[in-house]
Amino acid sequence: MRIVTTPMCESILKYAGIEEYVVNKFPDKEDGDLAILLSESKTSLISLKIKLNTFKQIRNSIKIVSNFSNGGELSNKDLDDIFRDYDVAMKYLNNSNDLDIKIKVYSNFLKDIVEDMGFIVDDVDFDYVVFPDYLRNEVVEKDNLVEMPSHSSVSKNPIERTELRYSILEDII
């Protein structure tokens, strides 16, 4: 089976133990049997779409993708070992918070993070506004703004990328 993935998903294949694949930002330009890519991506190939916005989504995606490797599904211990060196990830993987802070969110990927951290999503009565850097010019609010780096300005490693985004939001807790 010839697997094609995008640069943003390549780390997941590595974590899952898949060694043979092709990386292309545009999977349709490759002759592949299966594309593994972000859930928002479009391709004409048969695809496995994964979400990588939260630590739980990343762990789940690694688990799903690992089913395609020769070794089969990773154990929970193997999955925990992947996250062991990331303090923020370990804090949110196994805990849930209920924060009394209301946030207006300007994108779905940030909504996943905000909800996972325990914030309340509210578009009317909010304490902070969280938006991706690429929507900077569309934000109409003036106060309590939290700009979040998007895919083009962060690590391709999903755990490092998510750790950065969570850390930025932890500053308002």
C-alpha angles and dihedrals in degrees: 000000000000110000122199122195138173125245091254091058101039094095090057091057090049092049089048092054098249109145104172116067142111123242119214130152085218106047093185089068089066131074099238140153096209134018120206108198147138116297092245093054124102127216139155090225123095100268146196106211118204136186121225105174100105133034090247091053090049092050091047091048092051089051093050095045092046088067087072094056125091092248095056126221119357119243120244088251091055090049092049090050090058090059098036096102094050111084097189092048092051090050094056103032095074104022136069125206133199108207122185092218120113119214133190108212127203100198141034096238090056091045089059090053096044092050093045091053090053101253121141115246110221126159095191112037106031140152098205140018118222119194139161117253092246090063095050093116093051097056109107098183118093106196137060094013122171114193115202125202113245130215095282095057103041140065118291087225103097095211093052091044093050092044089057093049094047090048091054090052093045087065090071096051 
